[in-house]
Amino acid sequence: MRRISLTYLNMVPKEMAFEKAWKDLRESNQSTVTLAVPPNKTFLLHQISFQGPCKAQSVNIKIDGTLLAPKRDAWKVCTKRWLYFFGVRGMTLSGSGQLNGQGSHWWNALNTSSCKGIPTVRSSSH
């Protein structure tokens, strides 16, 4: 089993930490791989797609810290997905952390934004 913790990515710019961690996870030859968001840590995370396939048979995403979506005015593109997992077989999402989509900023912009609708916090497809 291999564990990839975002704390080891201190040498990587924060906006690239998840891309680097996901690349390492996808390429791991271990049968089980875990991507860990450590407790008491908050990561501002813009829209991101976690695309498979992964070499591992079992992929665990363990969130014990907080993933924080940008506020509406910092949203980079008009998309309805914040965290998108696709083509990842054998994936589990667990942990005691938070996915904070900053909903109050989105509800206020729902009818005034050029983007119609608001993004989902997490979506996935096989």
Secondary structure, DSSP 4 states (H G I P E B T S, - for coil): -EEEEGGGGTTS-HHHHHHHHHHHHHH--SSEEEEEE-TT-EEE--SEEEE---SSSEEEEEE-SEEEPPPGGG--S--SEEEEEES-TTEEEE-S-EEE--HHHHHHHTTTSSS-S--EEEEEE-
